[in-house]
Amino acid sequence: MFLPSAVRLSRGVRGGVRGGVRRVHASSVLLEGRLNDMTPEDPAFMKRFGGAGAALPDFVEKWSPEMFRRCGVAGGVAASGALAAFGPSVPTLVGLGAVGAYWAIGLKDLAQERQALRRNFPVLCHLRYLAESVRPEIRQYFVESDMEAAPFSREHRSVAYQRAKGASDTLPLGTRRNVYEPGYEWANHSMWPTAVPEENTRVAMGDARNGCTQPYSAALLNVSGMSYGALSSNAVLALNHGAKLGGFYHNTGEGGISRFHREPGGDVVWNIGTGYFGCRTADGAFCEKMFADNARLPQVKMIEIKLSQGAKPAHGGLLPKEKITPEIAEARGLFGAALTQDCNSPACHSAFGNPCVRSPARAPWLVLSRLLLLTHSLTHSLTHSLTHSLTHSLTHSLL
Ligand SMILES: Cc1cc2nc3c(=O)[nH]c(=O)nc-3n(C[C@H](O)[C@H](O)[C@H](O)COP(=O)(O)O)c2cc1C
């Protein structure tokens, strides 16, 4: 009994919010009609509701190249008529200009062959593009809730901005969060508080009993690897300064140890990836001497060997030569011809292979073992943390 209406509706609806509104409207109309014991075919139904889809005239559906031409001709006649009747004035000239722009845009839409929407809905489709262009802002400023966005909600971001500006970040009296919702987590006061020993708040890396001459006590939260180059000098300076103030470490990311990592004096974990930045020869191979020199820097507390490119699997990363500044070249150990070429972080290491994929050209793992032994034997001692590297980066299993 309701099928014809439903079919007509779904054909008429092009999807999106407007379609959703029509569907909802139509179903509530049908429901109300049903409650009143009427069918859409009843004259009383038509009189009462004016047809299921009558609320929103679907002029978009009726729009076509032919309709565009007709409207253009009508607009042209109206604008020329107004000009003839009232003479040149701001309104008549603006009208004429609008009709000219309408034709120019529409004919361009019809002539192009890349976008079906522009060919089928000349001029009108630009309203959609306009709406789409402001959609993110409308969502962000009007629609999105303060706690919705991931990974950082507006509320989290506001706290960060307020603290950065030294403004108050606390709101007295209650919370706007739903503390009864499943999954809500909180810390309760303990009825029997105890003192938390310092060692419980740090993680010991390296053990003197196993020959580590300079074990490192790492904080639980540290700065994850983000290379200089991906981050600006000011960002690196700020992070390292924060690491110094907070007593945690700052992972360099694979872009080498820049002067900005060293200046503030915070602890550094040197991340070495496939590009061997900071320990590479001119042709991009691993350089033992540079490795030893940088590994001995007092600030370098641990070395992280990044086994493969987690963020760019199978491709590796590329820093275009135009972006290689003198500071980046210095941090990465690029010199000579390397300065005039794109800087490549290959997909895999050239100094060692995967034991599962045995290559006669390389002695698998020999170089890695050498690298680790070298790390281990350095006087500064680098509690090289292979485990740490594995958990941090890697996709390629050693097993
Ligand atoms: C700008 C940027 C640069 C990064 N550079 C590196 C890098 O050089 N080496 C690396 O191992 N990870 C790098 N990462 C990955 C981060 O260390 C981290 O693993 C990743 O962002 C996931 O952690 P998160 O969820 O806390 O952001 C980078 C991440 C970002 C956002």
The ligand as an ORCA input file, in Angstrom:
! r2SCAN-3c Opt
* xyz 0 1
  C      56.212     15.035     12.564
  C      56.545     13.607     12.918
  C      57.798     13.112     12.612
  C      58.138     11.808     12.961
  N      59.394     11.352     12.690
  C      59.757     10.117     13.116
  C      61.093      9.662     12.929
  O      61.921     10.362     12.367
  N      61.422      8.434     13.392
  C      60.509      7.636     14.025
  O      60.887      6.530     14.448
  N      59.233      8.029     14.215
  C      58.843      9.243     13.765
  N      57.548      9.670     13.960
  C      56.595      8.759     14.601
  C      56.462      9.098     16.095
  O      57.672      8.851     16.759
  C      55.380      8.243     16.753
  O      55.743      6.897     16.701
  C      54.067      8.401     16.076
  O      53.775      9.762     15.939
  C      52.946      7.684     16.857
  O      52.843      8.189     18.154
  P      51.637      9.164     18.599
  O      50.414      8.343     18.452
  O      51.942      9.538     20.009
  O      51.687     10.353     17.655
  C      57.182     10.959     13.610
  C      55.922     11.474     13.901
  C      55.601     12.767     13.567
  C      54.214     13.289     13.907
*
